[in-house]
Amino acid sequence: DANARTRAATDLTTNLVVTAGAGTGKTSLIIERVLYQLLAAGRSLEKLAVITFTEKAAAELRDRLEEALEGILDLTTHGNNTDKDGEASRVFARLTGPQRVEATAHARTALEALDRATVSTIHSFAADMLRRHHSQAGVDPLFEIDAEGLAFEELFREHWEQFIERSLSD
């Protein structure tokens, strides 16, 4: 498991889908992978899309990413390791000397960009893409997401009855 987790966090040439049960460390792994993208590869946070399925998970990802970036700054500027077993410490330990030197600047830049970063649900990400490209997608840019599925239920009831009537009349 440790080797697979390290590979998942550091192999930036492979796209990954992480599936696991609750409490197995998926969020921690995602944070490590994002940190590694930022610190080891020097990528911009604004160029990454960190996607999950629930609003709660997206908020937790954003909060933990902020904490981890602040942890990197503590490690690089003060030598403090307040995050001994956390994502920041694990990623910092994997960085090379030159990467560690640049980590402060990368972490600061990422913290400044955090409010503009795409850390969201799949639904919010898709809605944002559709709004940005509404004319090409053929949708009203002011559409709303039906998070509870109430509109679907109403349409289903209405059309299901019509379907049944047509099917039974044939």
Solvent accessible surface area in square Angstrom, and as a share of the most:
residue,aa,sasa,rsa
1,D,144,0.74
2,A,75,0.58
3,N,132,0.68
4,A,65,0.50
5,R,66,0.24
6,T,55,0.32
7,R,132,0.48
8,A,13,0.10
9,A,0,0.00
10,T,35,0.20
11,D,32,0.17
12,L,38,0.19
13,T,133,0.77
14,T,45,0.26
15,N,149,0.77
16,L,61,0.30
17,V,135,0.78
18,V,59,0.34
19,T,119,0.69
20,A,54,0.42
21,G,45,0.44
22,A,106,0.82
23,G,85,0.82
24,T,75,0.44
25,G,25,0.24
26,K,62,0.26
27,T,33,0.19
28,S,13,0.08
29,L,13,0.07
30,I,50,0.25
31,I,1,0.01
32,E,4,0.02
33,R,42,0.15
34,V,10,0.06
35,L,0,0.00
36,Y,32,0.12
37,Q,23,0.10
38,L,3,0.01
39,L,2,0.01
40,A,22,0.17
41,A,48,0.37
42,G,37,0.36
43,R,104,0.38
44,S,43,0.28
45,L,5,0.02
46,E,86,0.39
47,K,165,0.70
48,L,31,0.15
49,A,54,0.42
50,V,10,0.06
51,I,54,0.28
52,T,21,0.12
53,F,157,0.66
54,T,75,0.44
55,E,120,0.54
56,K,168,0.71
57,A,30,0.23
58,A,8,0.06
59,A,56,0.43
60,E,68,0.31
61,L,4,0.02
62,R,66,0.24
63,D,77,0.40
64,R,68,0.25
65,L,3,0.01
66,E,69,0.31
67,E,111,0.50
68,A,4,0.03
69,L,0,0.00
70,E,83,0.37
71,G,8,0.07
72,I,0,0.00
73,L,29,0.15
74,D,43,0.22
75,L,23,0.12
76,T,38,0.22
77,T,59,0.34
78,H,127,0.57
79,G,58,0.56
80,N,70,0.36
81,N,61,0.31
82,T,111,0.65
83,D,40,0.21
84,K,150,0.64
85,D,124,0.64
86,G,14,0.14
87,E,19,0.09
88,A,1,0.00
89,S,15,0.10
90,R,84,0.31
91,V,0,0.00
92,F,33,0.14
93,A,71,0.55
94,R,67,0.24
95,L,10,0.05
96,T,77,0.45
97,G,46,0.44
98,P,98,0.62
99,Q,42,0.18
100,R,90,0.33
101,V,120,0.69
102,E,94,0.42
103,A,0,0.00
104,T,26,0.15
105,A,64,0.49
106,H,48,0.22
107,A,0,0.00
108,R,122,0.45
109,T,82,0.48
110,A,3,0.02
111,L,41,0.21
112,E,126,0.57
113,A,3,0.02
114,L,10,0.05
115,D,134,0.69
116,R,154,0.56
117,A,9,0.07
118,T,40,0.23
119,V,9,0.05
120,S,23,0.15
121,T,5,0.03
122,I,71,0.36
123,H,108,0.48
124,S,39,0.25
125,F,60,0.25
126,A,47,0.36
127,A,5,0.04
128,D,52,0.27
129,M,64,0.29
130,L,68,0.34
131,R,87,0.32
132,R,155,0.57
133,H,90,0.40
134,H,65,0.29
135,S,88,0.57
136,Q,142,0.63
137,A,47,0.37
138,G,67,0.64
139,V,55,0.31
140,D,86,0.45
141,P,51,0.32
142,L,150,0.75
143,F,53,0.22
144,E,154,0.69
145,I,77,0.39
146,D,63,0.32
147,A,87,0.67
148,E,129,0.58
149,G,22,0.21
150,L,114,0.57
151,A,52,0.40
152,F,138,0.58
153,E,83,0.37
154,E,105,0.47
155,L,97,0.48
156,F,98,0.41
157,R,138,0.50
158,E,82,0.37
159,H,94,0.42
160,W,121,0.42
161,E,106,0.48
162,Q,74,0.33
163,F,99,0.41
164,I,60,0.30
165,E,118,0.53
166,R,143,0.52
167,S,51,0.33
168,L,145,0.72
169,S,90,0.58
170,D,156,0.81
